Amino acid sequence: MRKILITLIIFLLSAPASALAAGERILVTNTRDGTLSVISRDTHEVITTIPAGRKANRLSLAPDGRHAYVINDGSAFVRVFDTHTLKFIRRVRAGRDPYNLAFSPDGARAYFVNTYSDNVTILDVAARKIIGLIKHGGNNPVNIKLSPDGRLAFVANELSEDVSVVDLEMKKPIKQIEAGHYIEGIDVSRDGKRLYVMNGERNSYSVVDLDTLEIIRTIKLSGEPHDALITPDGKFLYVTLPHKNRVSVFSLPAQKRVASVRQGVRPDLIAFTPDGALAYVTNRDSKEVFVMDARKHRNIKQIRVGNGAHGVLVVPPAPTN
């Protein structure tokens, strides 16, 4: 018995940090079911599935690490989910037709893109009230990301084929970056120097220099891109290709494709664990989440979830005391 205990202690002391970081959970919205699946990172099993309202869609984690905001297509209200108690605790009016959101770095503001009313609403998180509206200049906004310093917002516009650059202090657009038709996926590099724009039907993505706000390079893809996300270490860009049922992985800053990974049916959105070890990819039409080794860029697990798996998010472990 003593030998077994010593062996276990040695294993725990020598285990990598990612192995010791137990308790993280993955949230997945199942749009067609109107549910939220909660998955354990430790076991990669579904812990529970919770009613989340009709057409539960995108979701985002507040900087406090505890509250996830869930958008329901067609509703002016977002649902706030407590990731510790695994319960919805309130609804907050967010705009006329919110589709996606981003938080300010300090968590004081949430910015919602309203797809059919072509604007961005500003929510005071503490007061739970809309305190402003920005006409950003684009048509059919579907995604929003902020610069690391929180000074600029980048809004992807599907139908006007551009990305609006918004000065959040002045609350107005300062540039429209023309890219490709059906833009949805965008991401900003951790150092705030580059913006990556997925050019939907042009089967490419563009790299924007954020000092000049000009496109400096465009990379061809093997299919139409949807979502894009940079790994936490900033070394790779993951891109979902829903019509090819694949995830393409590109090295940064070289923009060289290093992997093309088969998925289920219609891979949609991506989330990474904070330690960068794993990626989770929702597959909307096969009711699955694919778990990928984000360092070796390969699939390691498939998790069955609900119908129309869409939004995905990794949340910190709940306190044990």
C-alpha positions in Angstrom: 0.0 0.0 0.0 2.9 2.4 0.9 4.5 1.7 -2.5 1.2 2.6 -4.3 0.9 5.9 -2.4 4.5 6.9 -3.1 3.9 6.1 -6.8 0.8 8.2 -6.9 2.5 11.2 -5.2 5.4 11.0 -7.7 2.9 10.9 -10.6 1.0 14.0 -9.3 4.2 16.0 -8.7 5.5 15.2 -12.2 2.2 15.7 -14.0 2.0 18.7 -16.3 0.0 21.7 -15.2 -2.8 20.9 -17.6 -3.3 17.5 -16.0 -3.7 19.1 -12.6 -6.0 21.9 -13.8 -9.1 19.7 -13.2 -12.7 20.9 -13.0 -13.1 23.0 -16.1 -16.3 22.6 -17.9 -17.4 23.1 -21.5 -20.8 24.7 -22.3 -22.5 23.9 -25.6 -25.7 25.5 -27.0 -27.9 23.1 -28.9 -29.9 25.5 -31.1 -32.5 23.2 -32.5 -33.2 21.7 -29.1 -33.1 24.9 -27.2 -30.8 23.4 -24.6 -27.4 23.9 -23.0 -25.1 20.9 -22.5 -22.5 21.0 -19.7 -19.5 18.7 -20.3 -16.7 17.8 -17.8 -13.2 18.3 -19.1 -12.0 15.6 -16.8 -14.2 12.8 -18.2 -15.4 14.4 -21.5 -18.9 13.2 -20.5 -22.1 15.4 -20.5 -22.8 16.3 -16.9 -26.2 17.7 -17.5 -28.4 19.2 -20.2 -30.4 22.3 -19.3 -33.4 24.0 -21.1 -31.9 27.3 -22.5 -34.8 28.8 -24.4 -35.8 28.7 -28.0 -32.9 28.8 -30.5 -30.1 29.2 -27.9 -27.2 30.3 -30.0 -24.0 32.2 -29.3 -22.6 32.5 -25.8 -19.7 34.4 -24.2 -18.0 34.3 -20.8 -17.8 37.5 -18.7 -14.4 38.4 -17.5 -15.4 37.4 -14.0 -15.2 33.8 -15.2 -18.5 32.9 -13.6 -21.3 34.3 -15.7 -22.0 33.1 -19.3 -24.3 35.2 -21.5 -26.5 33.1 -23.8 -28.2 34.6 -26.8 -31.4 33.3 -28.2 -32.1 34.0 -31.8 -35.1 36.3 -32.3 -35.1 37.5 -28.7 -34.2 40.9 -27.4 -33.1 39.4 -24.1 -30.0 37.4 -23.2 -30.0 34.7 -20.5 -27.3 34.9 -17.8 -26.0 31.5 -16.7 -24.2 30.9 -13.4 -21.3 28.5 -14.2 -20.9 27.6 -10.5 -24.5 26.6 -9.7 -25.3 25.5 -13.3 -28.5 27.6 -13.3 -29.9 30.5 -15.3 -30.2 33.4 -12.9 -31.7 36.3 -14.9 -32.6 37.7 -18.3 -31.2 41.1 -19.5 -32.4 43.2 -22.4 -29.5 43.5 -24.9 -30.8 45.0 -28.1 -33.4 44.6 -30.8 -32.0 41.4 -32.3 -28.7 40.5 -30.7 -26.6 37.8 -32.4 -23.2 38.0 -30.9 -21.3 39.8 -28.1 -18.0 40.8 -26.6 -17.0 42.1 -23.2 -14.7 45.0 -22.3 -11.5 43.8 -20.7 -12.7 45.0 -17.3 -16.1 43.4 -17.6 -18.0 46.6 -17.1 -19.5 46.7 -20.6 -20.9 44.2 -23.0 -21.2 45.0 -26.7 -23.9 43.3 -28.8 -24.2 43.2 -32.6 -27.8 43.4 -33.7 -28.0 41.7 -37.1 -31.1 43.0 -38.6 -31.0 46.5 -37.2 -27.4 47.0 -38.2 -26.1 48.5 -35.0 -24.1 47.7 -31.8 -25.7 48.2 -28.4 -23.8 48.8 -25.2 -24.9 47.1 -22.0 -23.8 48.3 -18.5 -23.2 44.9 -17.0 -23.6 46.0 -13.3 -26.7 48.1 -13.9 -28.1 45.6 -16.5 -29.2 48.4 -18.8 -28.5 49.4 -22.3 -26.6 52.7 -22.1 -25.7 53.4 -25.7 -26.1 52.5 -29.4 -23.5 52.6 -32.2 -24.3 52.9 -35.8 -21.2 51.0 -37.1 -21.7 51.5 -40.8 -22.0 47.8 -41.9 -24.9 45.6 -43.1 -25.9 42.4 -41.2 -23.3 42.3 -38.4 -22.8 38.8 -37.0 -19.6 38.9 -35.0 -17.6 41.3 -32.8 -14.2 41.2 -31.2 -12.3 43.8 -29.2 -8.7 44.9 -29.2 -6.8 43.7 -26.1 -6.8 47.2 -24.7 -10.5 47.5 -25.2 -10.2 50.7 -27.3 -11.4 49.3 -30.6 -14.2 46.9 -31.7 -14.1 45.0 -34.9 -17.5 44.1 -36.4 -17.9 41.4 -39.1 -20.6 42.3 -41.6 -21.9 39.4 -43.7 -23.7 41.4 -46.4 -21.7 44.6 -46.8 -18.5 42.5 -47.2 -16.5 44.4 -44.7 -15.3 44.7 -41.1 -16.2 47.9 -39.3 -13.5 49.3 -37.0 -15.2 51.2 -34.2 -13.6 53.6 -31.7 -15.5 52.7 -28.5 -14.6 55.9 -26.7 -16.0 58.0 -29.5 -18.7 55.4 -30.3 -18.4 55.7 -34.0 -16.7 53.8 -36.9 -13.3 55.0 -38.0 -12.9 52.6 -41.0 -14.6 50.0 -43.1 -12.1 47.3 -44.1 -13.4 45.6 -47.3 -12.7 41.9 -47.4 -14.8 39.1 -48.7 -18.5 38.1 -49.1 -20.2 36.4 -46.1 -17.7 37.4 -43.4 -18.4 35.8 -40.1 -15.3 34.5 -38.4 -12.8 37.1 -37.0 -10.1 37.1 -34.4 -7.5 39.5 -33.0 -3.9 38.4 -32.1 -3.0 38.5 -28.5 -0.5 41.3 -29.0 -3.2 43.4 -30.8 -1.1 43.7 -34.0 -3.2 41.6 -36.4 -6.8 40.9 -37.2 -7.8 37.7 -39.1 -10.9 38.0 -41.3 -12.6 34.9 -42.8 -13.8 35.7 -46.3 -16.7 33.3 -46.6 -17.6 32.6 -50.2 -14.2 33.7 -51.4 -12.6 30.7 -49.7 -9.9 32.7 -48.0 -8.9 34.7 -45.0 -7.2 38.1 -44.8 -4.6 39.4 -42.4 -5.0 43.0 -41.3 -2.2 45.2 -39.9 -3.9 47.0 -37.0 -1.4 49.8 -37.0 -2.4 50.8 -40.6 -5.9 49.0 -40.7 -4.9 47.7 -44.1 -5.0 44.1 -45.4 -1.4 42.9 -45.8 -2.0 39.3 -47.0 -4.8 37.0 -48.1 -4.5 33.2 -47.8 -6.5 30.8 -49.9 -8.5 28.0 -48.2 -9.8 24.7 -49.5 -13.4 25.7 -48.6 -15.6 28.4 -47.2 -14.5 29.4 -43.7 -16.9 30.0 -40.9 -15.3 30.4 -37.4 -11.6 31.3 -36.6 -9.8 31.3 -33.3 -6.1 31.8 -32.4 -4.6 29.3 -29.9 -3.9 30.8 -26.4 -0.1 30.8 -27.1 -0.7 32.8 -30.3 1.1 30.2 -32.5 -1.7 28.8 -34.6 -5.0 29.8 -36.2 -7.9 27.3 -36.3 -10.5 27.7 -39.0 -13.7 25.7 -39.5 -14.7 24.7 -43.0 -18.3 23.5 -42.6 -18.9 22.5 -46.2 -15.7 20.4 -46.2 -16.3 19.0 -42.7 -12.8 19.9 -41.7 -10.8 22.2 -39.4 -7.7 23.8 -41.0 -4.8 24.8 -38.8 -2.3 27.5 -39.8 1.0 28.4 -38.2 1.5 32.1 -37.2 2.9 34.4 -38.3 4.0 32.2 -41.3 0.4 31.5 -42.4 1.3 28.0 -43.4 -1.2 25.2 -43.2 0.0 22.5 -40.8 -3.1 20.3 -40.5 -6.4 19.6 -42.1 -8.5 17.6 -39.6 -11.6 15.7 -40.5 -14.7 16.5 -38.4 -18.3 15.2 -38.3 -21.0 17.1 -40.2 -20.8 20.9 -40.5 -18.1 22.0 -37.9 -19.2 25.3 -36.5 -17.5 27.1 -33.6 -14.3 26.6 -31.7 -13.2 27.0 -28.0 -9.8 26.3 -26.4 -8.9 25.4 -22.9 -7.0 28.3 -21.3 -3.8 26.1 -21.1 -4.0 25.6 -24.8 -4.0 21.8 -24.6 -7.4 21.1 -26.1 -9.8 22.5 -28.6 -13.5 21.9 -28.7 -15.4 22.1 -32.1 -19.2 22.0 -32.3 -20.5 20.0 -35.3 -24.0 21.3 -35.9 -25.5 18.6 -38.1 -24.0 15.5 -36.5 -24.9 16.5 -32.9 -21.3 16.2 -31.7 -18.5 18.1 -30.1 -15.0 17.0 -31.4 -12.2 17.2 -28.9 -8.9 18.0 -30.4 -5.3 17.9 -29.1 -4.5 21.5 -29.9 -0.8 20.9 -29.8 -0.6 17.9 -32.1 -3.7 19.1 -34.1 -5.6 15.8 -34.1 -8.9 14.5 -32.9 -8.9 12.5 -29.6 -12.6 12.2 -28.7 -16.2 12.8 -29.9 -18.9 13.8 -27.5 -22.6 13.4 -28.3 -24.6 16.4 -27.4 -27.9 17.9 -28.6 -29.4 18.8 -32.0 -27.8 21.8 -33.7 -24.7 22.0 -31.5 -23.5 25.6 -32.0 -22.0 27.9 -29.4 -19.1 26.5 -27.3 -17.3 27.9 -24.3 -14.7 26.6 -21.7 -15.4 27.9 -18.1 -13.2 27.7 -15.0 -13.9 25.2 -12.3 -16.3 26.1 -9.5 -14.8 26.6 -6.0 -15.0 23.5 -3.9 -15.7 25.3 -0.6 
